[in-house]
Amino acid sequence: MNSPNGTRNRLLAMMSSADRDRLAPNIETIELDVRQILEAPGAVISHVYFVENGLVSIVGTAPQGHRIEIGMVGCEGMSGVGIVLGDDRSPNETMVQSAGSALRISTRSLREAMAASPSLASILLRYAHVFMIQSGQTALANGRGRLDERLARWLLMWDDRIRPEHLTVTHEFLALLLGVRRPGVTDTMNDLEGRGLIRSSRGKVLLLNRKGLKLAANGFYGIPEAEYDRALGTRGSVAICGKTQPVD
């Protein structure tokens, strides 16, 4: 078992030490592998994952084989929002997009801890609210945004959560996440590179200009991020994705 104190997960770090100590006996560190399925559609959710490194995609699915990313979780959050809201399963798939690690706790242990601590239940419910805002903004971007705006938004959200030197991702996988054809992703990546915003080669993407990407996202980036800070606030000095920064 591993203590969540000193964690790289922002949500855990913002909890009181008493709530982290309450979770500690039942939490463990696990590795996350690319394409690993953490939740299958319709299956009972056995564990919840507080991501420390890497990136997890929540993918909406339909019987006809249609798939699209509807949410993203990194060091700021957790999987299993349905558990927090009182359910035990989801029609969506939760899949590891970028390898890393997470602190895992069983659904039963998390529910027991929430029942014993109103402050823990409150912070997790507020995170569930923020995640629903993110999903709503993703639906808005998917329905109204151009592909270059959506891709710029996705790259900024990735950079917020994992901040490596490069992102390793194929155009095929991006096409799945964005619900478009691969040639469209390739053309759009070339366009963003031509604007001097990114550098892309052999499945790796390097962000060169965040300010320019925000402009390219054309308003589709920023609302969930601001809502996270408004609804959850911060506590002390928090290590966010390996970067320690003072917070209010």
N, C-alpha and C positions, 0 to 999 in steps of 0.2 A: 504494500500500500504506500501511497505517496501523499504528502501533505500539500494542499492547495495554497499554503502560505508561500509567498515569493513566486507565485505563478506568473507566466507570461500571458495568461488569459485575462483580458481586461475586465470581463464581467466578474470573474472570481475575485480579482484584485480589488474591486470596488465594494465587495461585501465586507461586513464587519468581521473582525478576527473570530468572534464567537460563532458566526455562521460558517466560516471556513473550517473552524475546528469541529463543528457539528458534522460537516461532510467528510472530513479527513479519514475517519476509520474505514469508510466504504469506497474510497476513490483510488484509482490506479492509473498509472501512465501506460499508454499503449502507442504503438507506431501506426501511422496511417499510410497505406499504400495507394498509389494511383489506381483509380477505377474501383477501389474497395467499396462495397455497398454497406452502408451503416443502417439504412432502413429500406425495406422493400415495400412496394405499394400494397396496402391492405394487410400487411403482416404485423403482429403484435410487436411493439417496440420494447426490447429488453433492456437497453442501455441508452443513456444520454451522454453526449461527448462535449466537453468544454475544450475547444480547439486551442492549442498553444502555438503550433507551427503548421503551415500548410493551409489548404483551402478546401472547403466542402461546398458542393452544389446541391441545392434542392431542385429537383427536376420534375416538372409536371408531365404526366403521361396520359395517353388516351388509347383505347383498345385498337385503334387503327394503326398504332405504331408511332403516332406523333409524339415528339418529345421537345421540351424547351426548358431552359433554366428559369425558375421563378423566384429564386432567392440564393443568397451566398452567405456563408459563415466562415469567418476566420478567427483571429485571436480576440476579436471583440465579443464573441458570443458562444452559442451552444446549439447543438442539434436538439430534436425532440420537443419543439415548441408545443406540439399537441399534448404532450405529457403534462406540461405546466398548466395547460388549459383544461385538464381533466379527462382527456381521451387517452386511448392506448395504442392508436395506429393512425396511419395517414394514407391517402391515395397517392401521395407523391413518393418519389425515390430520392434517397439521400446518398450521394456518391462523393467519394474523395476525388477532387479535381487536381490538387497539387499535394504531393507527399509531405508528411510531417509527423506530428504527434499530438495527442490529446489526453486530457484527464477524463477517465470514464467512470461513471457511477451507474448502478442498476436503477431502473425505473422505480422499483419498490423502495430502495433506500432514499432516493430523491424525494419521493412523495411523503415518506415518513418525516424527513427533515423539514419539508415545507409545512406539514401539519403541526410540527412542534415549534416553528419559528415564523411568526407573522412578518418579520423583517426580511427573511429569506424569500418567503412567498411573494412579498411585495416587489422585490427587485427582479425576480424572475418573471412575474406578470408584466412588469414594465418593459422588460426585454421582449417579451412576446408581442406587446403592443408595437414596439419599434420594428420588429421583424415584419409584422403585417404592413406597416408603412412602407418598408422596403419592397415587399412583394407587390403592393399597390402601385408604387412608382415604377417597378419593373414592367407591370402590365401596361402602364401608360406609355413607357418608352417603347415597348414592343408594338403597341398599337398605333402610335403617333410619330415616333422618331424615325429618321432616316438611319440607314445602317451605319454610316460613319458616326452619327451622334450616339447610337447605341453602343458601338464598339469603343468609342472614347470613354463613355460612362463605365463600361465593363473594365477597361484597363485601369481607370482611376480607382474603382472599388477593389480591384485586385491589389493595386499598389498600396492602398490603405491598410490592407490586411496582412500581407506577407513581406513586402519590401525586400526581395532578393535583388541581386545585381541584374539578373535576367529572369523573366518568366519563361518557363519551358511549357509550351502548349502548341499543338498542331492546328493547322487551319481546319482540319476535319473535325476536331473536338470543338473548336470555336463555333463552327457551323451548327453542331448539335446544340450547344448552349444557347445560341442566338436564334435557332429555328430557321436558318436560311441555308442556301446551297453553298458548297465550298468555294466555287469560283467567285461568288459575291464577297466572301471573306477575304480572299486573296486580293481582289481588286481594291477593297477598302483598306486593307493593310498597306498596300502600295501607295494609296492616296495619302494616308496619315504619315507614311514615311516621306513621301514627297513634300509634305508640309513641314518637315523637320521636327515632328512631334515624337516619333519613335524610330527605332532601328530594329529591323526584323531579318533573321536569317536562320535557316535550318531548324525551325521549330522553337527558336528563342526570340523573345521580344524584350527590348530595352527601352524604357521610357526616357525621353530626352527633355521634354518640356511639359510639366504638369499644368502650368498656367495655360499653355496653348491647348492642352487636351480639355481643360475645363471649358474653354471657349468653344471648342469643337463639340462638346457634349450639349451645348445650346440649352442649358437649363434643366436637362434630365439628370444631372448629378447634383447632390448637395442636400436635398430635403431630408432623406432618411438619416444622413450623417448629422445634420443639425438636430433632428428629433432625438437621436441617441443621446447627444449631450444634454438636451433639455430635459428628457424624461429620466435619465439615469444619473446625470451629474458625475462627479468624480470624487475620489477620496485620497488625500495624501499625495505620495509620489508613486506613480504607476508605471511599471515596465510594459510598454505597448509594443508587441512584436520585436522585442529585443532592444527597443529604444526607451530609455528611462527619461521621463519628462515630468516636471512639476505640474500639478493640476489643482484646481480649486476644490 
